[in-house]
Amino acid sequence: MITFNKSVTASGTPVQLPENPVANEEYLYIKGKNANTGAIFVGTSSANALKTAGIAYTILKNEVIKIKVENSRLIWIDAATNGEGVECLIA
């Protein structure tokens, strides 16, 4: 099991999740931080995660998504509010 956090310093500037391999039997869980006040946008590229792109998957505080991906670095996030982000679990 691996856990980590990632925050977006400046809203409108997507950030890549850090390098963490995800084994075949595992998933990447992404949860909006409890303290978030705005939405988090999740995508498979910087362009897809950009809050203005309209194609990102949107999560709010305490919402969790489960993704089957080879490595967490393949996921990007953006935030509606500066400094907000996600908590992640690989299990």
Biopython code that builds the backbone (N, CA, C, O; Angstrom):
import numpy as np
from Bio.PDB.StructureBuilder import StructureBuilder

atoms = [
    (1, "MET", "N", (0.847, -1.176, 0.000)),
    (1, "MET", "CA", (0.000, 0.000, 0.000)),
    (1, "MET", "C", (0.895, 1.243, 0.000)),
    (1, "MET", "O", (1.873, 1.324, 0.744)),
    (2, "ILE", "N", (0.542, 2.194, -0.839)),
    (2, "ILE", "CA", (1.255, 3.471, -0.928)),
    (2, "ILE", "C", (0.228, 4.589, -0.768)),
    (2, "ILE", "O", (-0.852, 4.535, -1.356)),
    (3, "THR", "N", (0.568, 5.601, 0.031)),
    (3, "THR", "CA", (-0.291, 6.779, 0.166)),
    (3, "THR", "C", (0.525, 8.027, -0.114)),
    (3, "THR", "O", (1.719, 8.079, 0.179)),
    (4, "PHE", "N", (-0.128, 9.035, -0.686)),
    (4, "PHE", "CA", (0.535, 10.315, -0.933)),
    (4, "PHE", "C", (-0.515, 11.390, -1.162)),
    (4, "PHE", "O", (-1.674, 11.089, -1.446)),
    (5, "ASN", "N", (-0.104, 12.637, -1.036)),
    (5, "ASN", "CA", (-0.948, 13.806, -1.282)),
    (5, "ASN", "C", (-0.372, 14.595, -2.437)),
    (5, "ASN", "O", (0.830, 14.540, -2.701)),
    (6, "LYS", "N", (-1.223, 15.325, -3.121)),
    (6, "LYS", "CA", (-0.767, 16.235, -4.169)),
    (6, "LYS", "C", (-1.690, 17.440, -4.188)),
    (6, "LYS", "O", (-2.913, 17.302, -4.166)),
    (7, "SER", "N", (-1.093, 18.622, -4.229)),
    (7, "SER", "CA", (-1.863, 19.861, -4.268)),
    (7, "SER", "C", (-1.523, 20.653, -5.521)),
    (7, "SER", "O", (-0.440, 20.515, -6.089)),
    (8, "VAL", "N", (-2.462, 21.475, -5.935)),
    (8, "VAL", "CA", (-2.293, 22.363, -7.086)),
    (8, "VAL", "C", (-1.968, 23.749, -6.541)),
    (8, "VAL", "O", (-2.809, 24.376, -5.897)),
    (9, "THR", "N", (-0.776, 24.222, -6.792)),
    (9, "THR", "CA", (-0.355, 25.528, -6.284)),
    (9, "THR", "C", (-1.201, 26.650, -6.866)),
    (9, "THR", "O", (-1.720, 27.489, -6.129)),
    (10, "ALA", "N", (-1.339, 26.666, -8.184)),
    (10, "ALA", "CA", (-2.084, 27.731, -8.859)),
    (10, "ALA", "C", (-3.210, 27.131, -9.689)),
    (10, "ALA", "O", (-2.967, 26.364, -10.621)),
    (11, "SER", "N", (-4.437, 27.482, -9.345)),
    (11, "SER", "CA", (-5.595, 27.032, -10.099)),
    (11, "SER", "C", (-5.402, 27.364, -11.573)),
    (11, "SER", "O", (-4.977, 28.466, -11.921)),
    (12, "GLY", "N", (-5.718, 26.400, -12.437)),
    (12, "GLY", "CA", (-5.532, 26.611, -13.871)),
    (12, "GLY", "C", (-4.186, 26.144, -14.378)),
    (12, "GLY", "O", (-3.879, 26.274, -15.562)),
    (13, "THR", "N", (-3.375, 25.593, -13.466)),
    (13, "THR", "CA", (-2.070, 25.036, -13.833)),
    (13, "THR", "C", (-2.022, 23.589, -13.355)),
    (13, "THR", "O", (-1.577, 23.327, -12.238)),
    (14, "PRO", "N", (-2.473, 22.643, -14.183)),
    (14, "PRO", "CA", (-2.522, 21.239, -13.765)),
    (14, "PRO", "C", (-1.157, 20.703, -13.338)),
    (14, "PRO", "O", (-0.118, 21.134, -13.839)),
    (15, "VAL", "N", (-1.182, 19.756, -12.404)),
    (15, "VAL", "CA", (0.033, 19.098, -11.927)),
    (15, "VAL", "C", (-0.110, 17.590, -12.098)),
    (15, "VAL", "O", (-1.207, 17.035, -12.026)),
    (16, "GLN", "N", (1.019, 16.955, -12.326)),
    (16, "GLN", "CA", (1.088, 15.513, -12.520)),
    (16, "GLN", "C", (1.258, 14.829, -11.173)),
    (16, "GLN", "O", (2.005, 15.310, -10.321)),
    (17, "LEU", "N", (0.570, 13.708, -10.977)),
    (17, "LEU", "CA", (0.792, 12.935, -9.763)),
    (17, "LEU", "C", (2.195, 12.329, -9.813)),
    (17, "LEU", "O", (2.744, 12.130, -10.897)),
    (18, "PRO", "N", (2.779, 12.034, -8.645)),
    (18, "PRO", "CA", (4.144, 11.511, -8.629)),
    (18, "PRO", "C", (4.246, 10.071, -9.151)),
    (18, "PRO", "O", (3.250, 9.356, -9.261)),
    (19, "GLU", "N", (5.461, 9.681, -9.460)),
    (19, "GLU", "CA", (5.795, 8.349, -9.965)),
    (19, "GLU", "C", (5.554, 7.297, -8.891)),
    (19, "GLU", "O", (6.237, 7.286, -7.867)),
    (20, "ASN", "N", (4.588, 6.414, -9.120)),
    (20, "ASN", "CA", (4.307, 5.270, -8.253)),
    (20, "ASN", "C", (3.713, 4.159, -9.102)),
    (20, "ASN", "O", (2.614, 4.327, -9.631)),
    (21, "PRO", "N", (4.393, 3.036, -9.253)),
    (21, "PRO", "CA", (3.813, 1.940, -10.028)),
    (21, "PRO", "C", (2.580, 1.369, -9.328)),
    (21, "PRO", "O", (2.496, 1.335, -8.100)),
    (22, "VAL", "N", (1.626, 0.922, -10.149)),
    (22, "VAL", "CA", (0.407, 0.300, -9.640)),
    (22, "VAL", "C", (0.380, -1.132, -10.175)),
    (22, "VAL", "O", (0.291, -1.346, -11.384)),
    (23, "ALA", "N", (0.457, -2.100, -9.280)),
    (23, "ALA", "CA", (0.494, -3.515, -9.683)),
    (23, "ALA", "C", (-0.827, -3.927, -10.338)),
    (23, "ALA", "O", (-1.847, -3.260, -10.168)),
    (24, "ASN", "N", (-0.797, -5.023, -11.082)),
    (24, "ASN", "CA", (-1.982, -5.502, -11.809)),
    (24, "ASN", "C", (-3.207, -5.677, -10.926)),
    (24, "ASN", "O", (-4.324, -5.403, -11.363)),
    (25, "GLU", "N", (-3.019, -6.129, -9.694)),
    (25, "GLU", "CA", (-4.153, -6.393, -8.803)),
    (25, "GLU", "C", (-4.536, -5.167, -7.963)),
    (25, "GLU", "O", (-5.424, -5.249, -7.115)),
    (26, "GLU", "N", (-3.872, -4.044, -8.196)),
    (26, "GLU", "CA", (-4.117, -2.832, -7.408)),
    (26, "GLU", "C", (-4.828, -1.754, -8.235)),
    (26, "GLU", "O", (-4.895, -1.820, -9.463)),
    (27, "TYR", "N", (-5.353, -0.765, -7.515)),
    (27, "TYR", "CA", (-5.990, 0.403, -8.118)),
    (27, "TYR", "C", (-5.411, 1.661, -7.495)),
    (27, "TYR", "O", (-4.846, 1.625, -6.402)),
    (28, "LEU", "N", (-5.559, 2.772, -8.204)),
    (28, "LEU", "CA", (-5.234, 4.088, -7.683)),
    (28, "LEU", "C", (-6.542, 4.726, -7.234)),
    (28, "LEU", "O", (-7.456, 4.909, -8.038)),
    (29, "TYR", "N", (-6.631, 5.064, -5.955)),
    (29, "TYR", "CA", (-7.793, 5.753, -5.395)),
    (29, "TYR", "C", (-7.418, 7.219, -5.211)),
    (29, "TYR", "O", (-6.383, 7.531, -4.623)),
    (30, "ILE", "N", (-8.257, 8.111, -5.712)),
    (30, "ILE", "CA", (-8.013, 9.547, -5.609)),
    (30, "ILE", "C", (-9.191, 10.167, -4.871)),
    (30, "ILE", "O", (-10.342, 10.018, -5.283)),
    (31, "LYS", "N", (-8.894, 10.865, -3.774)),
    (31, "LYS", "CA", (-9.929, 11.467, -2.926)),
    (31, "LYS", "C", (-9.694, 12.969, -2.827)),
    (31, "LYS", "O", (-8.565, 13.408, -2.607)),
    (32, "GLY", "N", (-10.748, 13.754, -2.989)),
    (32, "GLY", "CA", (-10.651, 15.189, -2.766)),
    (32, "GLY", "C", (-10.395, 15.453, -1.283)),
    (32, "GLY", "O", (-11.095, 14.916, -0.425)),
    (33, "LYS", "N", (-9.396, 16.276, -0.982)),
    (33, "LYS", "CA", (-9.061, 16.564, 0.423)),
    (33, "LYS", "C", (-10.265, 17.140, 1.166)),
    (33, "LYS", "O", (-11.056, 17.900, 0.607)),
    (34, "ASN", "N", (-10.384, 16.764, 2.427)),
    (34, "ASN", "CA", (-11.485, 17.196, 3.278)),
    (34, "ASN", "C", (-11.584, 18.721, 3.370)),
    (34, "ASN", "O", (-12.689, 19.257, 3.462)),
    (35, "ALA", "N", (-10.472, 19.412, 3.347)),
    (35, "ALA", "CA", (-10.456, 20.874, 3.496)),
    (35, "ALA", "C", (-10.760, 21.617, 2.183)),
    (35, "ALA", "O", (-10.887, 22.842, 2.197)),
    (36, "ASN", "N", (-10.877, 20.914, 1.068)),
    (36, "ASN", "CA", (-11.157, 21.569, -0.209)),
    (36, "ASN", "C", (-12.468, 22.342, -0.151)),
    (36, "ASN", "O", (-13.427, 21.917, 0.492)),
    (37, "THR", "N", (-12.494, 23.476, -0.829)),
    (37, "THR", "CA", (-13.725, 24.253, -0.939)),
    (37, "THR", "C", (-14.262, 24.239, -2.364)),
    (37, "THR", "O", (-15.419, 24.590, -2.597)),
    (38, "GLY", "N", (-13.432, 23.837, -3.311)),
    (38, "GLY", "CA", (-13.824, 23.803, -4.716)),
    (38, "GLY", "C", (-13.596, 22.434, -5.317)),
    (38, "GLY", "O", (-13.195, 21.494, -4.631)),
    (39, "ALA", "N", (-13.854, 22.338, -6.596)),
    (39, "ALA", "CA", (-13.725, 21.073, -7.323)),
    (39, "ALA", "C", (-12.272, 20.770, -7.679)),
    (39, "ALA", "O", (-11.436, 21.666, -7.792)),
    (40, "ILE", "N", (-12.002, 19.480, -7.850)),
    (40, "ILE", "CA", (-10.732, 18.970, -8.376)),
    (40, "ILE", "C", (-11.047, 18.329, -9.720)),
    (40, "ILE", "O", (-12.043, 17.618, -9.860)),
    (41, "PHE", "N", (-10.201, 18.581, -10.700)),
    (41, "PHE", "CA", (-10.396, 18.068, -12.048)),
    (41, "PHE", "C", (-9.307, 17.047, -12.350)),
    (41, "PHE", "O", (-8.122, 17.336, -12.177)),
    (42, "VAL", "N", (-9.695, 15.860, -12.799)),
    (42, "VAL", "CA", (-8.779, 14.747, -13.002)),
    (42, "VAL", "C", (-8.772, 14.372, -14.478)),
    (42, "VAL", "O", (-9.825, 14.212, -15.096)),
    (43, "GLY", "N", (-7.562, 14.234, -15.037)),
    (43, "GLY", "CA", (-7.442, 13.857, -16.441)),
    (43, "GLY", "C", (-6.191, 13.039, -16.700)),
    (43, "GLY", "O", (-5.381, 12.818, -15.799)),
    (44, "THR", "N", (-6.042, 12.594, -17.938)),
    (44, "THR", "CA", (-4.897, 11.766, -18.317)),
    (44, "THR", "C", (-3.784, 12.564, -18.982)),
    (44, "THR", "O", (-2.799, 11.997, -19.457)),
    (45, "SER", "N", (-3.947, 13.883, -19.012)),
    (45, "SER", "CA", (-2.901, 14.776, -19.515)),
    (45, "SER", "C", (-3.125, 16.142, -18.891)),
    (45, "SER", "O", (-4.183, 16.405, -18.319)),
    (46, "SER", "N", (-2.132, 17.006, -19.000)),
    (46, "SER", "CA", (-2.280, 18.369, -18.496)),
    (46, "SER", "C", (-3.453, 19.063, -19.175)),
    (46, "SER", "O", (-4.252, 19.729, -18.517)),
    (47, "ALA", "N", (-3.556, 18.909, -20.478)),
    (47, "ALA", "CA", (-4.636, 19.552, -21.231)),
    (47, "ALA", "C", (-6.006, 19.015, -20.824)),
    (47, "ALA", "O", (-6.965, 19.780, -20.729)),
    (48, "ASN", "N", (-6.108, 17.696, -20.580)),
    (48, "ASN", "CA", (-7.384, 17.092, -20.197)),
    (48, "ASN", "C", (-7.804, 17.466, -18.782)),
    (48, "ASN", "O", (-8.999, 17.546, -18.498)),
    (49, "ALA", "N", (-6.855, 17.694, -17.901)),
    (49, "ALA", "CA", (-7.173, 18.017, -16.512)),
    (49, "ALA", "C", (-7.469, 19.492, -16.295)),
    (49, "ALA", "O", (-8.028, 19.865, -15.264)),
    (50, "LEU", "N", (-7.106, 20.321, -17.238)),
    (50, "LEU", "CA", (-7.294, 21.761, -17.106)),
    (50, "LEU", "C", (-8.758, 22.079, -16.811)),
    (50, "LEU", "O", (-9.659, 21.622, -17.514)),
    (51, "LYS", "N", (-8.980, 22.871, -15.760)),
    (51, "LYS", "CA", (-10.355, 23.130, -15.310)),
    (51, "LYS", "C", (-11.240, 23.749, -16.384)),
    (51, "LYS", "O", (-12.459, 23.583, -16.345)),
    (52, "THR", "N", (-10.657, 24.448, -17.327)),
    (52, "THR", "CA", (-11.447, 25.087, -18.383)),
    (52, "THR", "C", (-11.645, 24.201, -19.607)),
    (52, "THR", "O", (-12.356, 24.588, -20.534)),
    (53, "ALA", "N", (-11.032, 23.021, -19.627)),
    (53, "ALA", "CA", (-11.119, 22.153, -20.797)),
    (53, "ALA", "C", (-12.510, 21.537, -20.958)),
    (53, "ALA", "O", (-12.950, 21.269, -22.076)),
    (54, "GLY", "N", (-13.194, 21.315, -19.841)),
    (54, "GLY", "CA", (-14.527, 20.736, -19.902)),
    (54, "GLY", "C", (-14.569, 19.247, -20.142)),
    (54, "GLY", "O", (-15.644, 18.694, -20.376)),
    (55, "ILE", "N", (-13.425, 18.577, -20.091)),
    (55, "ILE", "CA", (-13.416, 17.121, -20.321)),
    (55, "ILE", "C", (-12.855, 16.339, -19.142)),
    (55, "ILE", "O", (-12.823, 15.109, -19.180)),
    (56, "ALA", "N", (-12.417, 17.024, -18.103)),
    (56, "ALA", "CA", (-11.861, 16.349, -16.927)),
    (56, "ALA", "C", (-12.977, 15.709, -16.113)),
    (56, "ALA", "O", (-14.133, 16.127, -16.183)),
    (57, "TYR", "N", (-12.613, 14.685, -15.336)),
    (57, "TYR", "CA", (-13.545, 14.099, -14.369)),
    (57, "TYR", "C", (-13.477, 14.972, -13.120)),
    (57, "TYR", "O", (-12.382, 15.262, -12.638)),
    (58, "THR", "N", (-14.604, 15.391, -12.593)),
    (58, "THR", "CA", (-14.657, 16.330, -11.478)),
    (58, "THR", "C", (-15.010, 15.616, -10.178)),
    (58, "THR", "O", (-15.967, 14.844, -10.120)),
    (59, "ILE", "N", (-14.211, 15.887, -9.121)),
    (59, "ILE", "CA", (-14.547, 15.368, -7.793)),
    (59, "ILE", "C", (-14.564, 16.529, -6.798)),
    (59, "ILE", "O", (-13.866, 17.528, -6.977)),
    (60, "LEU", "N", (-15.361, 16.382, -5.765)),
    (60, "LEU", "CA", (-15.459, 17.365, -4.701)),
    (60, "LEU", "C", (-14.795, 16.820, -3.448)),
    (60, "LEU", "O", (-14.315, 15.687, -3.449)),
    (61, "LYS", "N", (-14.758, 17.606, -2.381)),
    (61, "LYS", "CA", (-14.115, 17.150, -1.145)),
    (61, "LYS", "C", (-14.742, 15.838, -0.680)),
    (61, "LYS", "O", (-15.958, 15.655, -0.733)),
    (62, "ASN", "N", (-13.890, 14.945, -0.228)),
    (62, "ASN", "CA", (-14.242, 13.626, 0.298)),
    (62, "ASN", "C", (-14.798, 12.655, -0.736)),
    (62, "ASN", "O", (-15.116, 11.521, -0.379)),
    (63, "GLU", "N", (-14.928, 13.046, -1.990)),
    (63, "GLU", "CA", (-15.337, 12.104, -3.028)),
    (63, "GLU", "C", (-14.120, 11.305, -3.473)),
    (63, "GLU", "O", (-13.008, 11.830, -3.530)),
    (64, "VAL", "N", (-14.340, 10.027, -3.789)),
    (64, "VAL", "CA", (-13.252, 9.123, -4.161)),
    (64, "VAL", "C", (-13.546, 8.498, -5.519)),
    (64, "VAL", "O", (-14.671, 8.090, -5.809)),
    (65, "ILE", "N", (-12.501, 8.436, -6.345)),
    (65, "ILE", "CA", (-12.601, 7.664, -7.577)),
    (65, "ILE", "C", (-11.528, 6.578, -7.558)),
    (65, "ILE", "O", (-10.471, 6.739, -6.947)),
    (66, "LYS", "N", (-11.818, 5.480, -8.234)),
    (66, "LYS", "CA", (-10.900, 4.340, -8.328)),
    (66, "LYS", "C", (-10.519, 4.198, -9.791)),
    (66, "LYS", "O", (-11.381, 4.100, -10.663)),
    (67, "ILE", "N", (-9.203, 4.190, -10.053)),
    (67, "ILE", "CA", (-8.704, 4.147, -11.426)),
    (67, "ILE", "C", (-7.751, 2.968, -11.602)),
    (67, "ILE", "O", (-6.891, 2.716, -10.757)),
    (68, "LYS", "N", (-7.916, 2.259, -12.701)),
    (68, "LYS", "CA", (-6.980, 1.206, -13.077)),
    (68, "LYS", "C", (-5.970, 1.831, -14.030)),
    (68, "LYS", "O", (-6.305, 2.178, -15.163)),
    (69, "VAL", "N", (-4.734, 1.974, -13.565)),
    (69, "VAL", "CA", (-3.683, 2.645, -14.329)),
    (69, "VAL", "C", (-2.354, 1.978, -13.971)),
    (69, "VAL", "O", (-2.212, 1.440, -12.873)),
    (70, "GLU", "N", (-1.389, 2.006, -14.879)),
    (70, "GLU", "CA", (-0.091, 1.364, -14.630)),
    (70, "GLU", "C", (0.784, 2.142, -13.655)),
    (70, "GLU", "O", (1.591, 1.554, -12.935)),
    (71, "ASN", "N", (0.624, 3.475, -13.630)),
    (71, "ASN", "CA", (1.458, 4.312, -12.784)),
    (71, "ASN", "C", (0.689, 5.595, -12.469)),
    (71, "ASN", "O", (0.004, 6.143, -13.332)),
    (72, "SER", "N", (0.807, 6.065, -11.241)),
    (72, "SER", "CA", (0.072, 7.274, -10.854)),
    (72, "SER", "C", (0.524, 8.504, -11.650)),
    (72, "SER", "O", (-0.236, 9.465, -11.767)),
    (73, "ARG", "N", (1.738, 8.495, -12.194)),
    (73, "ARG", "CA", (2.236, 9.640, -12.958)),
    (73, "ARG", "C", (1.455, 9.852, -14.258)),
    (73, "ARG", "O", (1.630, 10.875, -14.920)),
    (74, "LEU", "N", (0.608, 8.913, -14.626)),
    (74, "LEU", "CA", (-0.212, 9.045, -15.832)),
    (74, "LEU", "C", (-1.457, 9.903, -15.590)),
    (74, "LEU", "O", (-2.234, 10.147, -16.512)),
    (75, "ILE", "N", (-1.642, 10.358, -14.349)),
    (75, "ILE", "CA", (-2.812, 11.154, -13.980)),
    (75, "ILE", "C", (-2.400, 12.579, -13.619)),
    (75, "ILE", "O", (-1.390, 12.794, -12.949)),
    (76, "TRP", "N", (-3.178, 13.528, -14.062)),
    (76, "TRP", "CA", (-2.969, 14.956, -13.791)),
    (76, "TRP", "C", (-4.183, 15.499, -13.068)),
    (76, "TRP", "O", (-5.297, 15.011, -13.260)),
    (77, "ILE", "N", (-3.969, 16.525, -12.222)),
    (77, "ILE", "CA", (-5.087, 17.171, -11.544)),
    (77, "ILE", "C", (-4.979, 18.691, -11.671)),
    (77, "ILE", "O", (-3.889, 19.247, -11.806)),
    (78, "ASP", "N", (-6.118, 19.332, -11.624)),
    (78, "ASP", "CA", (-6.206, 20.787, -11.527)),
    (78, "ASP", "C", (-7.217, 21.068, -10.421)),
    (78, "ASP", "O", (-7.974, 20.177, -10.036)),
    (79, "ALA", "N", (-7.239, 22.283, -9.911)),
    (79, "ALA", "CA", (-8.138, 22.645, -8.824)),
    (79, "ALA", "C", (-8.835, 23.961, -9.142)),
    (79, "ALA", "O", (-8.266, 24.838, -9.793)),
    (80, "ALA", "N", (-10.064, 24.086, -8.679)),
    (80, "ALA", "CA", (-10.799, 25.338, -8.849)),
    (80, "ALA", "C", (-10.248, 26.426, -7.935)),
    (80, "ALA", "O", (-10.407, 27.618, -8.200)),
    (81, "THR", "N", (-9.589, 25.991, -6.839)),
    (81, "THR", "CA", (-9.084, 26.919, -5.830)),
    (81, "THR", "C", (-7.599, 26.671, -5.590)),
    (81, "THR", "O", (-7.186, 25.525, -5.417)),
    (82, "ASN", "N", (-6.802, 27.716, -5.576)),
    (82, "ASN", "CA", (-5.357, 27.593, -5.310)),
    (82, "ASN", "C", (-5.090, 26.785, -4.045)),
    (82, "ASN", "O", (-5.780, 26.956, -3.040)),
    (83, "GLY", "N", (-4.091, 25.907, -4.092)),
    (83, "GLY", "CA", (-3.635, 25.174, -2.929)),
    (83, "GLY", "C", (-4.426, 23.941, -2.561)),
    (83, "GLY", "O", (-4.048, 23.230, -1.630)),
    (84, "GLU", "N", (-5.513, 23.663, -3.260)),
    (84, "GLU", "CA", (-6.308, 22.479, -2.935)),
    (84, "GLU", "C", (-5.802, 21.268, -3.705)),
    (84, "GLU", "O", (-5.060, 21.409, -4.677)),
    (85, "GLY", "N", (-6.204, 20.072, -3.267)),
    (85, "GLY", "CA", (-5.670, 18.895, -3.912)),
    (85, "GLY", "C", (-6.336, 17.602, -3.508)),
    (85, "GLY", "O", (-7.507, 17.564, -3.130)),
    (86, "VAL", "N", (-5.547, 16.534, -3.600)),
    (86, "VAL", "CA", (-6.071, 15.186, -3.405)),
    (86, "VAL", "C", (-5.198, 14.381, -2.451)),
    (86, "VAL", "O", (-4.025, 14.690, -2.239)),
    (87, "GLU", "N", (-5.796, 13.350, -1.887)),
    (87, "GLU", "CA", (-5.107, 12.305, -1.144)),
    (87, "GLU", "C", (-5.226, 11.045, -1.987)),
    (87, "GLU", "O", (-6.301, 10.753, -2.511)),
    (88, "CYS", "N", (-4.140, 10.296, -2.125)),
    (88, "CYS", "CA", (-4.140, 9.124, -2.984)),
    (88, "CYS", "C", (-3.712, 7.876, -2.230)),
    (88, "CYS", "O", (-2.933, 7.934, -1.279)),
    (89, "LEU", "N", (-4.242, 6.748, -2.682)),
    (89, "LEU", "CA", (-3.921, 5.441, -2.123)),
    (89, "LEU", "C", (-3.765, 4.469, -3.280)),
    (89, "LEU", "O", (-4.591, 4.437, -4.192)),
    (90, "ILE", "N", (-2.711, 3.682, -3.238)),
    (90, "ILE", "CA", (-2.548, 2.586, -4.184)),
    (90, "ILE", "C", (-2.662, 1.310, -3.376)),
    (90, "ILE", "O", (-1.851, 1.046, -2.489)),
    (91, "ALA", "N", (-3.671, 0.524, -3.690)),
    (91, "ALA", "CA", (-3.914, -0.726, -2.936)),
    (91, "ALA", "C", (-4.697, -1.704, -3.799)),
    (91, "ALA", "O", (-5.003, -2.810, -3.355)),
]
sb = StructureBuilder()
sb.init_structure("model")
sb.init_model(0)
sb.init_chain("A")
sb.init_seg("    ")
for serial, (resi, resn, name, xyz) in enumerate(atoms, 1):
    if name == "N":
        sb.init_residue(resn, " ", resi, " ")
    sb.init_atom(name, np.array(xyz, "f"), 0.0, 1.0, " ", f" {name:<3s}", serial, name[0])
structure = sb.get_structure()
